[in-house]
Amino acid sequence: MANSRFQYVRGFESEARLLPNTWIVVRIDGRGFHKFSAKHGFKKPNDARAINLMNAAAVACMNEFPDIVMAYGESDEYSFVFDKRTQLFSRRGDKIMSSIVSFFSSTYVMQWPQHMVDAEGQPEPLVATPHFDGRCVLYPTLENLRDYVAWRQVDCHINNLYNTTFWTLVLKGGLTEYEAEQRLVGTFSKDKNELLFSEFGINYNEEPLMFRKGSVLHWRRIPVTVTKEGPTSKADPTPVVRTVTRQKLTVIVDHCDLLQEEFWTEHADVFTSSSVYANGPREAKGAAKGRGRKAKHSSETTTIVEPKEAAPAASEASQRKRTAEQACGE
């Protein structure tokens, strides 16, 4: 930034840095999504297209900001959990939050045509501007973090059970929205379950997990196998085929129960300081600290499978052709 007599105004800026060694959760929430969903004709009580769009935007966020160790989404909200040791933007809360909100919103718009399609596979027009607000919350212990995501998943269950019952009464029971609302006043979960089953034959426990549990995003190493052809060695140009297996860190979209121990036991290495994820998947991927340069998207361990028997020496012309094809492939 150039020096000038006006530079003193920088002194009015504040750089609030988040407490170190705490889990950073950025929760984003759609603003005015009730009107937004009505304007775009979202299906009731759940529109799988809209949920998959939210998931796709969240996956893109995790790939863009690999310090995010997990995320949880339901309805029009998403929570992104940053590793407690992250140094992204020197832990400046305003930059972390604004970066997540802006990137998520932009990706939501860009991926709209791929997910929001009609029965003929044609994209639905985007006629209003989707936008999200956000906040940063800090949690000092893993117990606090687990209680936070449990709170959001319980909220998902309560809201989805109500919405499922409400819209069933409207769409299948013929009630007006006001009448359905009055019918459900003072009811508990068991009452809604009984109403759905006895009057409409709907077993709520058989509804898709994506609706009942929300979406859990986490990292997993996925083996990727590729076949390469090259010389046997520097001294021996005879072509040989090798199979190489790489372990690629990939974002997985799951729909599991976060109130149970299974998820936390299976992914304990992500939340402990003794693992390769100690500073988040970013470190495992070899990205730099500080301002959070874009991470490499694969952490590879290569296994060479026993090569096939060497083929007879190829002619000079075929070798030139193979060399050209390899160059194009690169």
C-alpha positions as CSV (number, residue, x, y, z in Angstrom):
1,M,0.0,0.0,0.0
2,A,1.4,3.3,-1.0
3,N,2.4,5.8,1.7
4,S,0.6,9.1,1.7
5,R,-0.7,11.7,4.1
6,F,-4.0,9.9,4.2
7,Q,-2.6,6.7,5.5
8,Y,-3.4,7.7,9.1
9,V,-7.0,6.5,8.5
10,R,-5.8,2.9,8.8
11,G,-5.6,3.6,12.5
12,F,-9.4,3.5,12.7
13,E,-9.4,-0.1,11.5
14,S,-9.7,-2.9,14.1
15,E,-8.2,-6.4,13.7
16,A,-10.1,-8.6,16.2
17,R,-8.2,-11.9,16.4
18,L,-10.0,-14.9,17.6
19,L,-8.7,-16.7,20.8
20,P,-6.0,-19.2,20.1
21,N,-6.4,-22.9,20.6
22,T,-10.2,-22.9,20.2
23,W,-12.5,-24.5,17.7
24,I,-13.8,-21.8,15.3
25,V,-17.3,-22.4,14.0
26,V,-18.6,-20.2,11.2
27,R,-22.4,-20.6,11.0
28,I,-24.1,-19.2,7.9
29,D,-27.8,-18.8,7.6
30,G,-30.0,-17.9,4.6
31,R,-31.6,-14.5,4.8
32,G,-35.2,-14.3,3.8
33,F,-35.2,-17.9,2.6
34,H,-38.9,-18.4,3.3
35,K,-39.8,-15.9,0.6
36,F,-36.9,-17.0,-1.5
37,S,-38.0,-20.7,-1.5
38,A,-41.6,-19.7,-2.1
39,K,-40.6,-17.5,-5.1
40,H,-38.7,-20.4,-6.6
41,G,-41.3,-23.1,-5.9
42,F,-39.3,-25.3,-3.6
43,K,-41.0,-28.6,-2.9
44,K,-42.6,-29.1,0.5
45,P,-41.7,-30.2,3.1
46,N,-38.2,-30.8,1.7
47,D,-36.7,-30.2,-1.7
48,A,-33.8,-32.6,-2.3
49,R,-32.5,-30.4,-5.1
50,A,-32.1,-27.4,-2.8
51,I,-30.4,-29.5,-0.1
52,N,-28.0,-31.0,-2.6
53,L,-27.2,-27.5,-3.8
54,M,-26.4,-26.4,-0.2
55,N,-24.2,-29.5,0.2
56,A,-22.4,-28.8,-3.1
57,A,-21.6,-25.2,-2.0
58,A,-20.4,-26.5,1.4
59,V,-18.1,-29.1,-0.3
60,A,-16.6,-26.3,-2.4
61,C,-16.0,-24.3,0.8
62,M,-14.1,-27.2,2.4
63,N,-12.0,-27.6,-0.7
64,E,-11.3,-23.9,-0.8
65,F,-10.5,-23.6,2.9
66,P,-8.9,-27.0,3.9
67,D,-8.6,-25.9,7.6
68,I,-12.3,-26.8,7.9
69,V,-12.2,-30.3,9.5
70,M,-16.0,-30.9,9.3
71,A,-19.3,-29.1,8.5
72,Y,-22.9,-29.7,9.3
73,G,-25.9,-28.4,7.3
74,E,-29.7,-28.5,7.6
75,S,-32.3,-26.5,5.8
76,D,-30.8,-23.1,4.8
77,E,-27.9,-23.1,7.3
78,Y,-24.4,-24.5,7.4
79,S,-21.8,-24.7,10.2
80,F,-18.2,-24.9,9.3
81,V,-15.7,-26.2,12.0
82,F,-12.2,-24.9,11.7
83,D,-9.3,-26.8,13.3
84,K,-8.5,-25.2,16.7
85,R,-4.9,-24.6,15.6
86,T,-5.7,-22.9,12.3
87,Q,-3.8,-19.7,11.5
88,L,-6.0,-18.8,8.5
89,F,-5.9,-15.0,8.1
90,S,-4.0,-14.9,11.4
91,R,-7.3,-15.8,13.0
92,R,-9.0,-12.6,12.1
93,G,-12.6,-13.3,12.7
94,D,-14.0,-10.8,10.3
95,K,-11.9,-12.1,7.4
96,I,-12.7,-15.7,8.1
97,M,-16.4,-15.2,8.4
98,S,-16.7,-12.8,5.4
99,S,-14.6,-15.2,3.2
100,I,-16.9,-18.2,4.0
101,V,-20.1,-16.2,3.5
102,S,-19.0,-14.7,0.2
103,F,-17.6,-17.9,-1.2
104,F,-20.6,-19.9,-0.2
105,S,-23.0,-17.4,-1.7
106,S,-21.1,-17.2,-4.9
107,T,-20.9,-21.0,-5.2
108,Y,-24.6,-21.3,-4.5
109,V,-25.4,-19.1,-7.4
110,M,-22.8,-20.7,-9.8
111,Q,-24.1,-24.2,-9.0
112,W,-27.8,-23.4,-9.2
113,P,-28.2,-24.5,-12.8
114,Q,-26.6,-27.9,-12.1
115,H,-29.0,-28.7,-9.2
116,M,-32.2,-26.8,-9.6
117,V,-33.6,-28.5,-12.6
118,D,-37.2,-29.3,-13.6
119,A,-38.7,-32.6,-14.6
120,E,-37.3,-32.3,-18.1
121,G,-33.8,-31.6,-16.8
122,Q,-33.9,-27.9,-17.6
123,P,-32.5,-25.4,-15.1
124,E,-35.1,-23.4,-13.1
125,P,-34.5,-19.7,-13.5
126,L,-32.9,-17.9,-10.6
127,V,-35.2,-14.9,-10.1
128,A,-34.1,-13.6,-6.7
129,T,-30.7,-13.0,-5.1
130,P,-29.8,-15.7,-2.5
131,H,-27.7,-14.3,0.3
132,F,-26.5,-15.5,3.7
133,D,-25.5,-13.9,7.0
134,G,-22.8,-15.4,9.2
135,R,-21.2,-15.4,12.7
136,C,-18.1,-16.8,14.3
137,V,-18.4,-18.7,17.6
138,L,-15.5,-20.2,19.6
139,Y,-15.6,-23.4,21.5
140,P,-12.7,-24.3,23.8
141,T,-13.2,-28.0,24.2
142,L,-14.2,-30.9,22.0
143,E,-17.1,-31.6,24.4
144,N,-18.4,-28.1,23.7
145,L,-18.0,-28.6,20.0
146,R,-19.9,-31.9,20.1
147,D,-22.7,-30.3,22.1
148,Y,-22.9,-27.6,19.5
149,V,-23.3,-29.9,16.5
150,A,-25.7,-32.1,18.6
151,W,-27.8,-29.0,19.2
152,R,-28.0,-28.2,15.5
153,Q,-28.9,-31.8,14.6
154,V,-31.6,-31.9,17.3
155,D,-32.9,-28.7,15.8
156,C,-32.9,-30.3,12.4
157,H,-35.0,-33.2,13.8
158,I,-37.5,-31.0,15.6
159,N,-38.0,-28.7,12.6
160,N,-38.2,-31.5,10.0
161,L,-40.7,-33.5,12.0
162,Y,-42.9,-30.4,12.4
163,N,-42.6,-29.5,8.7
164,T,-43.3,-33.0,7.5
165,T,-46.4,-33.2,9.6
166,F,-47.6,-29.7,8.8
167,W,-47.2,-30.1,5.0
168,T,-48.7,-33.6,5.1
169,L,-51.8,-32.1,6.7
170,V,-51.9,-29.4,4.0
171,L,-51.0,-31.4,0.9
172,K,-52.6,-34.7,1.7
173,G,-55.1,-33.8,4.4
174,G,-56.7,-30.9,2.6
175,L,-56.2,-28.4,5.5
176,T,-55.4,-24.8,5.1
177,E,-52.0,-23.6,6.5
178,Y,-53.8,-21.9,9.4
179,E,-55.8,-25.1,10.2
180,A,-52.7,-27.3,10.1
181,E,-50.9,-24.9,12.4
182,Q,-53.8,-25.0,14.9
183,R,-54.0,-28.8,14.6
184,L,-50.3,-29.0,15.8
185,V,-50.5,-26.6,18.7
186,G,-49.4,-28.3,21.9
187,T,-48.3,-31.5,20.2
188,F,-45.1,-33.4,21.0
189,S,-42.9,-35.6,18.8
190,K,-44.8,-38.7,19.7
191,D,-48.1,-37.1,18.8
192,K,-46.8,-36.0,15.3
193,N,-45.4,-39.5,14.7
194,E,-48.7,-41.0,15.6
195,L,-50.6,-38.6,13.4
196,L,-48.4,-39.3,10.4
197,F,-48.7,-43.0,10.8
198,S,-52.4,-43.4,11.8
199,E,-53.9,-40.9,9.3
200,F,-51.5,-41.1,6.4
201,G,-49.6,-44.3,6.8
202,I,-46.2,-42.5,7.0
203,N,-43.5,-43.9,9.2
204,Y,-41.4,-40.9,10.0
205,N,-38.4,-43.1,10.8
206,E,-38.4,-44.3,7.1
207,E,-38.0,-40.8,5.8
208,P,-34.7,-40.1,4.1
209,L,-31.8,-39.5,6.5
210,M,-30.8,-36.4,4.6
211,F,-34.0,-34.8,5.8
212,R,-34.1,-36.2,9.3
213,K,-30.4,-36.0,10.2
214,G,-29.0,-33.2,8.0
215,S,-25.7,-33.4,6.2
216,V,-22.3,-34.1,7.8
217,L,-19.3,-33.2,5.7
218,H,-15.9,-34.7,6.6
219,W,-12.6,-35.7,5.1
220,R,-11.7,-39.2,4.1
221,R,-8.8,-40.8,2.3
222,I,-10.0,-42.4,-0.9
223,P,-7.7,-44.8,-2.8
224,V,-7.4,-43.8,-6.4
225,T,-5.7,-46.2,-8.8
226,V,-4.2,-45.1,-12.1
227,T,-2.2,-47.0,-14.7
228,K,1.0,-45.6,-16.1
229,E,3.2,-46.8,-18.9
230,G,6.9,-46.0,-19.0
231,P,10.4,-47.3,-19.4
232,T,11.5,-50.1,-17.1
233,S,14.4,-48.0,-16.0
234,K,16.7,-45.3,-17.2
235,A,19.1,-47.9,-18.6
236,D,16.3,-50.1,-20.0
237,P,13.8,-48.3,-22.3
238,T,11.6,-51.3,-22.6
239,P,8.0,-50.1,-21.9
240,V,6.3,-51.5,-18.8
241,V,2.9,-50.9,-17.3
242,R,2.7,-49.9,-13.6
243,T,-0.4,-49.6,-11.4
244,V,-0.1,-46.8,-8.9
245,T,-2.5,-46.3,-5.9
246,R,-2.7,-42.9,-4.4
247,Q,-4.6,-41.9,-1.2
248,K,-6.6,-38.8,-2.0
249,L,-8.2,-36.7,0.7
250,T,-11.8,-36.2,-0.4
251,V,-14.8,-34.4,1.2
252,I,-17.6,-36.9,2.0
253,V,-21.2,-36.0,2.4
254,D,-22.8,-38.2,5.1
255,H,-26.1,-38.3,7.0
256,C,-25.2,-39.9,10.3
257,D,-26.2,-39.5,13.9
258,L,-23.8,-37.0,15.7
259,L,-25.4,-37.7,19.1
260,Q,-23.9,-41.2,19.1
261,E,-20.3,-42.1,19.6
262,E,-19.8,-43.9,16.2
263,F,-18.9,-40.8,14.2
264,W,-16.6,-39.3,16.8
265,T,-14.8,-42.7,17.3
266,E,-14.4,-43.3,13.6
267,H,-12.9,-39.8,13.1
268,A,-11.1,-39.4,16.3
269,D,-7.8,-38.8,14.5
270,V,-9.3,-35.5,13.0
271,F,-9.9,-34.1,16.4
272,T,-6.7,-35.1,18.3
273,S,-3.4,-33.3,18.3
274,S,-1.4,-36.5,17.7
275,S,-2.6,-37.1,14.2
276,V,-1.6,-35.9,10.8
277,Y,-4.6,-33.7,11.0
278,A,-3.3,-31.8,14.0
279,N,-3.5,-28.5,12.1
280,G,-6.4,-29.7,9.9
281,P,-6.4,-31.4,6.6
282,R,-4.5,-28.4,5.3
283,E,-1.3,-29.6,7.0
284,A,-1.9,-33.2,5.8
285,K,-2.1,-31.8,2.3
286,G,1.0,-29.8,2.6
287,A,-0.4,-26.3,2.4
288,A,1.3,-23.3,4.0
289,K,0.1,-21.7,7.3
290,G,-0.5,-18.0,7.7
291,R,-2.8,-16.6,5.0
292,G,-4.0,-20.0,4.0
293,R,-2.6,-20.7,0.5
294,K,-4.7,-23.1,-1.6
295,A,-4.0,-26.6,-0.5
296,K,-3.0,-29.5,-2.7
297,H,-6.0,-31.7,-3.0
298,S,-4.3,-35.1,-2.6
299,S,-2.0,-36.6,0.0
300,E,-0.4,-39.5,-1.8
301,T,1.1,-42.8,-0.7
302,T,2.1,-44.7,-3.7
303,T,2.2,-48.4,-4.1
304,I,3.7,-49.9,-7.2
305,V,2.0,-53.1,-8.2
306,E,4.1,-55.8,-9.8
307,P,4.5,-54.7,-13.4
308,K,3.3,-56.8,-16.3
309,E,5.7,-58.8,-18.3
310,A,7.7,-56.4,-20.5
311,A,6.4,-56.3,-24.1
312,P,8.7,-56.9,-27.0
313,A,10.7,-54.0,-28.1
314,A,8.5,-51.6,-30.1
315,S,9.5,-50.2,-33.4
316,E,11.0,-46.7,-33.6
317,A,7.8,-45.3,-35.2
318,S,5.5,-46.8,-32.4
319,Q,7.8,-45.4,-29.8
320,R,7.6,-41.9,-31.3
321,K,3.8,-42.3,-31.3
322,R,3.7,-43.4,-27.7
323,T,5.9,-40.5,-26.7
324,A,3.6,-38.0,-28.4
325,E,0.5,-39.5,-26.8
326,Q,2.1,-39.3,-23.4
327,A,3.0,-35.7,-24.0
328,C,-0.6,-34.9,-24.9
329,G,-1.8,-36.6,-21.8
330,E,0.4,-34.5,-19.6
